[in-house]
Amino acid sequence: MTRAAAITIVWLLATAGLSAHPAPFSYLDLRLGEAGIEGSLVLHDLDVAHDVGVEGPERFADPAFAGQYRDQVSRLMESRLALFADGRRTAITWTGFETLPERQSLRLTFRAGAERPGRVRVDTVVFPYDPIHQTFLNVYEDGTLRHQTILDQERTAFDYYAGTWQGATAVMGVFIPAGIEHIVIGPDHVLFLVGLLLLGGSLWRLVTIVTAFTLGHSITLSLAALDVVSPAAAIVEPVIALSIVFVGADNLLVLRDGARARASEAPSAVAPRDIRAWVAGVFGLVHGFGFASVLREFGLPLTALGWSLFSFNLGVEIGQLAIVLAVAAALGAVRHRDPQLARRIAIAGSVVVLAAGGYWFVERVFLD
């Protein structure tokens, strides 16, 4: 059963049961169109009575009585329902207030904004006094139901991306920076890349290493984000640490072999091993699972899965490219001016990479 179907069934059962007993539910419908957002909010009279201090919630079945509380209830809901269109909070204009005696409820209608948004964020806790209260949310575009979800005190906000080019650009505006930020502030991914670059090599060699890493993590990022393959973080994170240990140790072995080759006057053996691109590709698969865990926590918009995956991955690549260009250029400049200093940097850097990877492995296996 899909999540949408399950929500629909729960929703129908809850609505059917309202006449039999009070239910801790509210219902929020948002309708997106060229004129902005139109919406309705259905509230159970028991919750309204509690928050406005009325004894006997059944009194709200009388339209004349309920009308006396229209402004108070509207102000209360305005303080608890926040709508953001394309990142900016949008003022809510209340347009209607009616009683629904058959559902023991009140319905408020409203408008927000004046043009079609690409991204809508709903942030609300409708009745904070009730810890199990839930708000069922429907989002429509041009009269067609596009998404259903439930908000409660554990999940108070939801982002919806419209199925338009404007919605796609909104997705990219969120997920490209998120991808850049993750690669830049992720020390394990950065150190893995730096370790692969320490031995230098031709431009073509560096391109093949980076491309292999990109292909590897792009595959597993997509598979894990879509829940096709989703290994536990308790496995992924230690293996990422081991990949860093491997790169640092392999660097030191290559440098040792190079020194022995020079001592035996066999300079042709000094070139770094050609398996480095394969190493980048294989361990890139593992790092992709690490990227995916962050992406899932960030929240994938179901209505724009393709764009969000593409945008996050693009952001990762932009951040990765910036790191590679900076490190490769700096190491290349040092290598050109002073090969011996470059070799010492490579040794010291590889030791740091090895030590950091070992520390992270111990931390993630034994201390988490």
N, C-alpha and C positions, 0 to 999 in steps of 0.2 A: 504494500500500500504506500502511495506517495505521501510526502508530508502535507501537500495541499489537500489531498483527499481526507487524511486524518483530521486536519483542522476543520474541514467542512463538516465532517460527521460530528465532531465534538461540538461545533458551533450549533448545528441543528438540534442536537440533543439538549444543549443548554437552553436554547430558545424555547423548545417545546416544554421544558421543565419549569419555565419562569412562572407559569400560572399555578404550579403546584407548590413551589417553595422558593424563597429568595435564593438567588444565585449570584456569586461574586464575579460578575462579568459586565464589561462595557463593550460597546460596538462602535468602531470608528471606520467610516467609509471616506475615502479620498477619490475624487474624480478629476483627472488631469485633462485639460483641454486647451484650446488656443487662448481662451480668456483667463487662464490661470487655474486655480484649484477651487473646486467646490466640494463641500464635505458635510457629513452629518455625524452626530455623536449621540448614541442612545445610552441612557444612564438608568440604572435600576432605582426605583423610588426609595428603597430602603437606604441605599448609599447616600442619595441626595438628602433625605430627611436627617440622617446622622450628621452630615456636614453643615447643614444650615440650621440645625437645632429645632426640628419639627417633631413633635410627638405624634405618632400615627402616620406612617408613610402612605397609607391608603388614601389620605386626604389629597394627595397629588393627583388622584384620578379626576378630581373636579377642576376643569380648565380655569375657572375663575380663581380658585384658590391657588393653583399652580402659577397662574400669571403674576401673582403678587411677588413671586420669587424669581421671576425671569432675569432681572438685572443681577441679582445676587448670584444665581447659579452661573450666569454667563461670565461674570467677573471671576468666579472661582475656577471655572474651566479654562479661562484665558490665562490664569496664573499657573496652570498645570499642564497645558498643552502648548508645546513649542513646535512650530513648523518653520523649516529652513528651505528656501528655494535657491539652488545653486550657491549654497554656502552662506546666504544672508537670511537672517530671521525675518519672517514675513508676518505682518500684522494680520490678525484675524478679525473679520467683520461678521458679527452674528446677524443672521437674516431671518431666523425663524425659531419658534419655541412651541412645542405642542405636547399634549399628553397622549400616552398610549396605554389606556386602561387594561386592554386585553393582555398586555405584556408587563403590566405593573412598572411602567417605565416612562421617561421623558425623552423627547428627541429635540436636539438643538441642531440647526443648520447654519452653515457659515460659508464665507468666501475668503480666499487669501491670494494675494498677488493679482497681477493683471496680464500675465503672459505665460505661455507654456514653459515650465521649468524642465531642465535636463536632469536635474537631481533633486530629490525631495528627501529631507530628513525629518522624521517624526521622533520627538523626544517627550515622553509623558509618563507620569504616574498619576492616574486619574483619581484614585482614592487611596492616599498613603496610609490611612488608618487601618486598612485591611491588608495584612501581609500576603494573603493568597489571591488578592484581586487580580484579574487579568483583563486586558483590553484586546479584543479581536479586531484586527486591522485588515481591511480590503482596499486594494489599490486598483483603480480602473483607469484605462486610457481610452478616450473616445468611446466610452460606453462598454468597453470590453474588460472583463476582469483579468488583470495581469498578475497579481500576487496576493497571497494571504499569509499572515503571520500573527503571532501572539506576543504581546508585550506585557511584562510584569515587573515586579520590583527587582528581579535579577537581570532582566534584559529590558531596559527602559527606552532604548532608542533603536531605530531602524532606518536604513538608507535605501531608497528606491531610485534606480536609474532608468530613465525613460527609453523606450525602444526607438529612438530617433538619433540622428547625427549629433544633435545637441546633447543627448544622453551619453553617447559614446565619448564625446569630448570631455564631458564631466567625469566619466570613468577614468579616462587617461589623465586628467588633471589631478586625480586622487592617487592612482596606483603607480604612475611613473615616478613621482617623488618618493612614494613608499618604497619602491624597489631600489632607488638610488640610496635612500637613507639606510636600508637594511644592509646593503653590501659595504657601505662606507663605515657604518658603526659596528659591523660584525667582525670582531678581531680574528676569529678562527678562519673565516673565508678569506679575509685579506692576507693573513699570514700564509695560508696555503698558496695563494697566488704569488706572493713575494718569494716564497721558497722555490717555486717553479722557475722564477726569473733570475735567481741569484747567479746561475752559471752562465748566463748570457747566451750568445749565439746569434745567428743571422736573423734578419727580419722575418724571413719565411718560417724559420723554426719557431720564433715567438708567436707568429700568427697561427701556426698549426696547434701549438699548445693551448692558446686562448680559445681557439675555435673548438677544439676537442672538449675543453672544460665547459664551454657554452652549450654544446650539443648534449653533453651528459646531463647537466643539471636542468636543461630545458625539458628533457624527456620526463624525468622523475618529478619535476615541479608540476607539470601538467597532470601526470597520472595520480599523484598524491592529492593535489588540490581538488581533483574530481572524484576522489575516494575510490579510484580503481585499484590502487596499491597504496597502503598506508601503514608502513611499519612503525612500531612504537618509538617514541623519542628516546627511550631508555636504551635502544639499540643504535639508532641513528647517530645520536650525539657522541657516544664513545668512538664509533667508527670514524666520524669526522676528525676527532682528535688523533686517532691512529693514522689517518691519511697525512696529517701534518707531521707526525713523527716519522713516517716513511719518507716523506720528501726531504726533511732535514737530514736523516741518516743517509739517504741515497746521495745527497749532495756531498757529504763528507767522504763517502766512498769514492765518488767520481774524482774529487779533488785529490784524494790520496793516490789513486791510480794515475792521475795526471802527473803528480810529483814523481812517482816511481818511473813513469815513462820518460820524463825529462832527464832524470838521473841516469837512465840507461840509453839516452840519446835516441829515443824512439818517439819523436814529436807527433807522429800520426796517431798515436794512441791517446793523445790528450783530449780530443774532441768529446764533449759530453755525450752520454748515451742517447740513442734515438728513441728509446722507449718512453721518453718523457711525455710525448703527446698521448700515448696510450694510458699512462698513469693519470694524466689530467682528465682524460675521458672517463675512465673507470671510477675514479674518485669523484668526478663531477656528478655521476649518478647519485652518489651518497649525499653530496652537498645539496643536490636538488631537493631531497626530502627535508633537509633543514630549512631551505627557503620556503617550502610548502607549509611547514608548521607555522611559520610566521604569517603567511598569507591567510591561512585558515583562521588564525586568531584575529587578524585584521578584519575579516569578514568578506566573503565573496558575494557580490550581488548576483542572485540567481537569474535575474533578468538580463544580465550582461556578462555571463561567464567568459565568453570568448574574448571580449574586449578587456576584461579585468586581468585575465591570465596574460594576454599579450602585453598589456601595459606594464604590469608588474615585472614581467620578464625583461621588457625593454629597459625599464628603470635599472634593473640589476646589471644589464649589459652596459648601460651608460656609466654607471658607477665603477664597474669592473674595468672598462676601457680607460677611464680617467686614471685609475690606480696603475694599470699596466703601462700606460704611456709615461706617467711620471717616474715610476721606478725604473723602467727599461732605459729611459733617457738619462737618468742620473747615473745608473750603473755603467751605461755605455760611455758616458763622458769620462768617468773615473778610469775605466778600462783603457780608454784611448790615451789618457795622460800618464797613467801610472799602473801598468799591469800588475805589479806586485801588491800595490795597495788594494786593487780590485780583488785580488786573490784573498788577501787578509779579510776584506769585507765579506767576501763569500763564505769564508770559514766561520767568522764570527756570526754572521747572519744565520748560517745553517745551524750553528749550535743553539742560537736563540730559538729558531723554529723548532728544533728537536726538543728543547727543554719546555717550551710553551705547550707543545702538543702532548708531551708526557704529563705535564701538570694537569691539563684539561682532561686527559684520560682518567687519571687517578680521581680527580674531583668528580667527574660525571659517573664513574663506576662505584666509587666507595663513599663519597661524601654527599651525594644528592639524596 
